[in-house]
Amino acid sequence: MSDHNDQHVDNPHKSFIALVADLAAISGPDGLTLREIRDRLDERAFGLMILILAIPCLVPALYGVPQIVGIPILLLAGQMLVGRVEPWLPEAILKRRVTKAWLERMADFATKRMGWLERLSRPRLRIFAEGWAERAAAFFMILATLTIVLPMTNTVPSVALSLLSVGLIQRDGLFVAAGATVATAWATALIIVGVGFFVGAGWAVSLIARFGG
């Protein structure tokens, strides 16, 4: 069990890019365990851990990785939904080590590719980014994750997860609302496509039965 008295005190004014850069900077030659990362992030651990898991899934038509990271994202979002304060992960996962090279790549990606998110996001509409809104955001994270694990459909729900995560980290209610909108629209689109496919398949089968019999 980690010693909470030794935990880093989170600076709520520090941006998510700075947080990722800090993780790379403080890591030793062997990197950091997920427990060390969680404890370092303190009150914004949920948002940043989900963001870190979602970033690799932004690559279009990715297969394999979304199906792997989807499970811990669901675990984390589920805990947010029920109001848990500190992220819980199985001991075996907490002991897993993230290499220094991977942390440095994450910091480099965040600095070069996600700077626009940081520039656009800021504390605003906080009623949509704190308290009850965190649980609502968790629901939309779960919705996005349930679609991220589908083959070849990972980019759009990953954008939703990134917007939701950044919104919670930066206390930006506008980003949270945007992420919820993207997640809902994408899930709705997939449902419409799925229903259309099954209706179309049934129609095709009935035509074959009528004219081919």
Secondary structure, 3 states (H helix, E strand, C coil): CCCHHHCCCCCCCCCHHHHHHHHHHHCECCEEEHHHHHHHHHHHHHHHHHHHHHHHHHCCCCCCHHHHHHHHHHHHHHHHHCCCCCCCCCHHHHCCEECHHHHHHHHHHHHHHCHHHHHHCCCECHHHCCCHHHHHHHHHHHHHHHHHCCCCCCHHHHHHHHHHHHHHHHCEHHHHHHHHHHHHHHHHHHHHHHHHHHHHHHHHHHHHHHHHC
